Amino acid sequence: MMAFWACAALVTLLTVALGLYRCEARKVALLRCKISAFRAERSARQAHPVPRGNATPQNPTVGGGSFSLLY
């Protein structure tokens, strides 16, 4: 009878441990997916930068918010 309870307790502990492992593995997979998407978005943004305001290479201060002596 004691062996039955020991086996039942072992099965219960293994089931709980497997459930926790699967939950944590799912969190890690989601985090990796988010990191991958962030890296892809950042590299796409660096490849095709979006101009801000009316900034041009000839006049980089317009819309940039920095101080200029040209005004």
N, C-alpha and C positions, 0 to 999 in steps of 0.2 A: 504494500500500500504506500509505503514511503517513496518507493521508486516512481510510482505514478505521479505523486505530487511534485517530485523533483523534475520529472520530464515535463509536466504541465507548466511549471514555473520557467523552465528553460525555454520552452516553445513561446511562452508569453514574452519573455525578455527578448528573444530573437525577433519576434514579430514587431515589437516596439522599436528595437534598434533598426530594423530594416525600414520601418516607416519613417523614422527620423532621418536615416541616410537618404532615402528617396526624396524627402522634403528638402533637405539641404542641397542635394544634387540638382534639384529643379531650380533652386535659387541661384546656384552657381551658373547653371546653363543660361538662365535669364540675364544674369549680370554680364556674362560673356557676350551674349547677343547685343545687349545695350552698348557695351564697350566697342564692339565691332561696328555697330551703326554709327556711333559717335565718331570713331576714327574715319569711317568712310565719308561722313558729312564734312568733317574738318578738312580732309584732304581734297574733297570736291570744292570746298570754299576757297582753299588756298590755290587751286588750279584756276578757278574763275572768280576772282575777287569782285565783290559788289561795290561800285563806287558810292561814296557817301556825299550827299548834297550836290553841289556844283563843283566839286574838286576836280581839277585837271592837273596834268603834269606841269603846266606852265604856272598855275595858280593853286598850289596845294592847300592854302589856308582857307579857302572859301568852303564853308560847311564843315571844316575840320575842327573848329573851335579853338585853334591855337592863336597866339598873339603874332602879329605881323607889323613890321615897320612900313610896309607899302601903303597903308591906309592913311 
